[in-house]
Each structure stands twice: as structure tokens, then as C-alpha cells.
Amino acid sequence: MSDVAEMEKKLGGRKNTKEERVEMMREELQEFIDAKEKWDELDALVDLIWFAVGTAFQSDYPLATAWERVAKANFAKIPGITKRRMTVDLVKPPGWQPPDLRSLFERPECQARRCGYYLEGTCMWDGSNDSEGKALCQ
């Protein structure tokens, strides 16, 4: 993710609209769908991930913390058949709780962009290494 953050810095703070980011991700998804070779699928998939992470950075989302919370919730799921009727899928067991992402936007410190996004102890918002700020967005 730090590579994506570095690339976003090259834009000099300029941001795409949501519609532009959606179009970029649609293009990469279509490339994945149309790919005939595994390496072309992989290229499209990595580009799709790259644009998704870049979109999170441009949107000021605390991606690392959100990722951890979603991962924890996903690991609590169990194998089963869902409404999608996939043969291999995970289902929400009784008592399953969705990840709490709302609180990431309710913290006054984060709303003021005091901490930005953290990745391995580095603030991806302003490049500082403010360890106090990291704790505010956890």
C-alpha cells in the first residue's frame, strides 16, 4: 500500500472525482473479464487493487484500520452456500457481527485529518512519523 500512497503524492494533492475512480476500476475489471491469459488476468487484478487502494487514499479513508476490521469479520464467517449459490463461499454464522467502520469517521481526531492514514507507523497523509496520531485512529 505504501507504493500506492507514494504514487498518490505524485498527483500533488489533486483528486479524481468518484465517477472518474469508478470508471478506472470498471476498465480494470473489464480487462480482467476479457483476459485470455493468466498473466493478463493478474495484471488487471493488480491494477484493480491499485485503483481501489488509491481511491481509499484519495477519499481520506483509514484503509489499514478498516482492512483489519473487515478481515476480522470475514475470518469469523464459515463455509457454506449463500444466496449467490456459489459452490465455494463463506456465510455469516449465528451471532456474526459486521465490522465497525462507522466509528472510523466519528472520531474527532480523524475528522480533522489529524492522523490521516497509517501504514507501518508512517502517516501517509503528511509524511510525518507521529506515533501519537497513530493511536488516535486505531
Secondary structure, DSSP 8 states (H G I E B T S, - for coil): -HHHHHHHHHTTT----HHHHHHHHHHHHHHHHH--SHHHHHHHHHHHHHHHHHHHHHTT--HHHHHHHHHHHHHT-EE---TT--SS-EE--TT------THHHH-HHHHTTSS--EETTEETTTS---HHHHHHT-
